[in-house]
């Protein structure tokens, strides 16, 4: 194989750049929530068909599995993107801002999809360089637990796959750079609901009732002591309640409160311990208050741990394309990603794609209504992944 394959990739990516911008802006204008990505799926299918890339049948209403077969019956390498958006009202000044009011690609999934489409187009053009197959995973419902990774895996996303690549935009990393980190990068996640049941009554006669709101308040405060007194202080872990619903009127003692919470940690051991301890503490408090509790686990994701060898392929591919000195070490964060579900079954890695450009206000954090990206990141992500796949399948 010619040693100038990276130059061929760069040439192909440059030629594709205008199309990718069109694809991205269309996707950004028509975002859809988790498991509702019907138009998105149809658009992706149309583009893949136009690129002569075959898709595989799945049982899910949204999402796509596509595949390119190379010249030899070699291993299968997968590349994954998420396709859903967030329930956020976009507040940018973009000419192509969301037309689906109250829904926004505020986490960069439109960029992820565009990059993956570009990778598919480039690899199809250079499929004679592939000594194996490439599977493209367009996954629904990354933003909403229990997530779309497991259903996609159940539909054969990882069948015969020896390695998987993923990417995530990073608005804190300058465009033209990427971020890598070996080992644990993102948190194990347990999303859970608590239902606290008491006995309703008149606000002036608390002795005749069991106040679910008072019980829930005690629970919220007490559970923080698990972190401060029962977990190693150098072990990162958080218990957060993002939603609390209960009560009907100021003069009525509530008989039921619903809490929605999440546990985040970088340790598999702590991820196992904390939810069990939450249940024990909640049950004990409710017994003391004469209330009852129900705990429902909504979703669990393992820690996202990048394989060092896969990171090496990404690092070498990027540096071949863009030179040294442009890779930063990704910090560990307590954010969760169901890409971890793929990594629990096969070797793989997720890299960060720099999208920050302060001159165009592309520096707001994920999930912000003002979130923007520098589109110059698209060819960088495309070329990096395309070359990484070729470098994997040429060995």
N, C-alpha and C positions, 0 to 999 in steps of 0.2 A: 504493500500500500504506500502511496506517495506520502512523504512527510509534510506536504503542504495542505493536508486535509483541513487544518484550521483556517487557512486562507479561503478555501472553497466554502467553508461554513460561513465565514464572515461575508463573503460575496453574496451567498444565498440569502442571508439574513438582511443585508442591506437592500437587496432587491425586493424583499417582502415587507419592508418597513411601512410603506404607505398603506398597504392592505391591513396590516395589523392595527394601525391607528384607527382605521375605519371600523374594524371589528370591535376594538376596545370601546370606542365611543358609542357604538350601538348597544353593546352590553351594559355600559354605564347608564344609558338612558332608560333601559327597561329592566331594572333589578326586580327580583322576586324572592319572597321569603322561603325559608326552609321547607322542603317537600312540596312547594308550590311553583317550582321552576319549570313550568310547562313551555312557555315561550322561549326561555333560555335553552332548554333541551332541544326544541325544534330548530332554533337558529344554529346551534352547534352541529346538529345532525346535517343540516343543509350545507354548512361549510365543509364538514368532513366528507360528505358525498361529493362536493365540488372538487375536493382534493384527491378524490379516488381512494379514500381510506375506508376500509370496511369496518362496520360496527358489528357487535355481537348482541344477541338477544339477552335481555335481563327481565326480571319480573317486577322491577320497581317502576312506578309511574314517571319518575324523572331520573336523570343521570344517564351516562353513556359509558360503555366499554368499547374501545376501538383498538385495532391491531394492525401493525405492519409486519409482514414476514420478510426476512432478509434472504440472502443467497444460500444460507446453510441451515440445517436443522439444529441450531445451537440453542443456548439458554434464552429465557424470556426476561427482559428488563422492563420494569413498569415506571411510568411517570404519572403523578397524580395532581389534579387540581380540584378545588372546591368551587361550587357554582352558585351558592345562595348569597343573599344579601341580608341587610338588617332593617328592623322597623325604626328607621330614623328619618326625620324630615331634613332633606339636604338643604344646606344654607351656604352653598358656594356660588361663585359668579360664573361658573363654567357655561359655555354656550350649549353644551351637551349634558346639562344636569338632568337628574332623574325626572322622568315624566310620570312615574308611578308615585304619586304623592304619599309621603310617609314611609317610603321604602328607598334604601340607598346602599350602594356598594361603598360602604365606609370602612371596609377592611381589606380592600384590594383584590377581591376575588375576580373582578373584571380583568385585572392585570394578569392574575394567575391563569385564567382561561385563555386569554390572548397569547400569553407565552406558550402555553401547551399546544394551542392550535398552530403556532409558528413552528414549534419543535416537530409536530407531526408533518407539516408541509416540507420542512427542510430534510427530515429523515426520509420521507417518501422520495424526495428528489435524489437522495444519496443512498438509497436502500441497497445498492450494490456493495456498499461498505459495511453492511450489517451481517455478521456471521451469527444470526439469531433473530429473535422477534422482539418487537417493542409493543407494549400494551399501554394505552392511554386511558386513564381513569378520570372521568368527569363526575365527581362525587357530589350528590346533593347533601343538604342539611348538616353542614359543618357547624353552623352557628347555634343550632337548637339541639339540646340533648333529647334522646340518647345518641344523636349523630348519625351520619350516613355511612361511615366507614365500615362498620360491621355488616350492614345489609349488602354493601357492595362486595365485601369479601365473601359473603354467603352466596353471591351471584357469580363467583368465579374470578373476581378481580385479581387474586393472588395465585391462581392455579398455575403451577409450574414456574412461578416467578422466583428468580434467584436474587434479585436486587431491585430496590425501588428508590426513586428520587422524588423529592418534593421541594417546593419553594414557598416563601412567604415574604411579601413586601415589608420593608422596614422604613417608616418615615423618620427614623432617628439616625439613619445611615445615608450618607451622601450618595446621590446617583453616580453610577460608575464604579461603585464598590459592592462587595458582597460580604456577608458575615458567615462564619463557620465556627462550630464548637464540637469537639469530640465528647461523646458521652451524654450525660443528662443535661438537657437544655431547657425543657419545659415541664410543667408540673403534672403529677398524677392528680386526677380530679374525681371527686365524688359529689354529684349533685343530688340533693335530697329535699323532700318535703316533710314537714311536721304538721300534724293536725292535733290541736289541743282542744279537748272537749270538757266543758264544765257543766254548770247548771244555770240557766238564765234566771233573771229576777229583776226586781225594782232597784234602782240605784240607791234609794234610801233605806233598803233592807238587805245589806250585803250578807247578813248572818243567815239568810234563807237561800243563798245562792253559792255557786262555786265560780269565781270570776276567771274566765279563760284568758282575759287580757293580762291580768296581774300574774297569772301563772306563766304565760308566754314571755312576759317581760323578765321574770326571774330566770327563765330558761336561757334567753338571749344573753343576759349578763353572766350567768354561771358557766355557760359553755366556753367563754373566753379563758376561764381558769384552767381548762384542759391544756391550752397552749402555754400559759405562764407557769403552771405548776406540775404538769404531767408529761411534757415533752421536753427533750433536751434543748436547752436555750440556743444552741448553735444549729439546731435543725429548723430550716425554714418551713413554716406551716401557717395557714390562716383558716379561720372559720368565719365566713361572712354570710349574713342574712340580707338578701337584697329586696325581699318583699314580705310584707306582713299585712294580712287582711283579717278584720274581725269587728264585730259590733254593728249595731243598726241605729242607735240613737244615744244621745248624751245621758239620758235618764234610764237606760236599760243596761243591765249587766250582761255582758256577752257570754253566750254559751259555747262559742266555738271561735278559734283563731287558727288561721293557716299561715305557716311560715315557709318561705322558699330559701334554701341555703346552699352553700357550696363549701367544700373542703379542698384546699390546695396544698400540696407538699411535693418536695423533690425526692422523697424517700418512699420506696415501696413498703417498708416496714411501718412507717408512720401512716401511710395511706390505708393500711389494714387496721391499725390500732384506733385511730381517731373516730371513725364512724361508729365502731362498736362502743367506744366510751361515750359518745354522744347519746346513744340509745340508753345506756345505763343511767347517765345523769338525768336525762329527760324523764325516764320512768320513775326515778327516785323523787324528783321534784313534784311530779304529778301525784304520786302516792301521798306525799306530805300535804298537798293542797286539796286532796280528795277529787282530783281531776283524772282524766285518762288521756293517753297519747297514742298516736299512730305515726310511725316513721316509714316513709316510702323512699327507697333508693331509685332515683330517676335515671342516673347514668354514672358509669365509672370508666375513666380512661387511665391507662397506665402512664408512667413517666415517659416523656419523649426523649429517647436516648439515641443519639446519632452514632452510627458505626464508623470507627476511625478509618477503616480501609475505604469506605464509600466516600467519606469526606476527602480523603487523599485524591481520589479520582476527580472530585469536583474542584479541589484546589489546583491540581495540575492542569485541568482543562481550562479553568479561568485564567491562570497565569500564562498559559500558552497563547491565549487569545488577547489578553489585555496587559500582560506584564506583571511584575511583582510590586508589592507595596500598596495594593488596593484591597487587601483582605483583612478584615477586623475580626476579633474574637467576639462571637455573640455572647452576651451576658446571660446567665441563668435567670429565668423569670418564672413567676407563679401562674402565668397564663396557661391555659390548656389547649390542646389541639388533638382532634381524633385521628390525625395522621399517626399518632403513637400506636394506634391499634394495628396498623400495617407493620410498623417496626417491631411489634411484639411477635410477629410471625415470620419475618424475613429481614435480611440485612438491608439497611437503607439509611438515608439521611435527608434532612430538610435544611436548606440554606436560606439565609436572609438576603433579599434583593434590595439594595439601596434605592430609595425613591425620593430622598429629601433634596429639595432645592428651595431655599428660603426666599430667593428672588421672586418666585411665583407662589409663595405661601404654601408650598408643599412640604410642610413641617409639622402639621397637626397630627396628633396621635390617632391610632386606630379607634374606630367607633365614634369619632367626633363628627358632628354635622358639617364641619368645615374641612373634612379630610380631602386631601388632594395628593396626587402623585406626579412626578416628572415622567412623562411618557418615554423619555430617552432611556429609561430602565428596561423597556420591553425588549429591544434587541440584545441587550446585555444578558438578560435572563434566558432568552431564546438560544443564543449562541452557546452559552455555558452548558445548558442542559443537552442540547443537540450533540455537542462534542463529547460530553461526559458519557452519553449513551454509546456513541460510536467507539470511544476509547474502551468502554466496558466490553462491547461485543466484538472488538477486533482482536482481543487477547485469546 
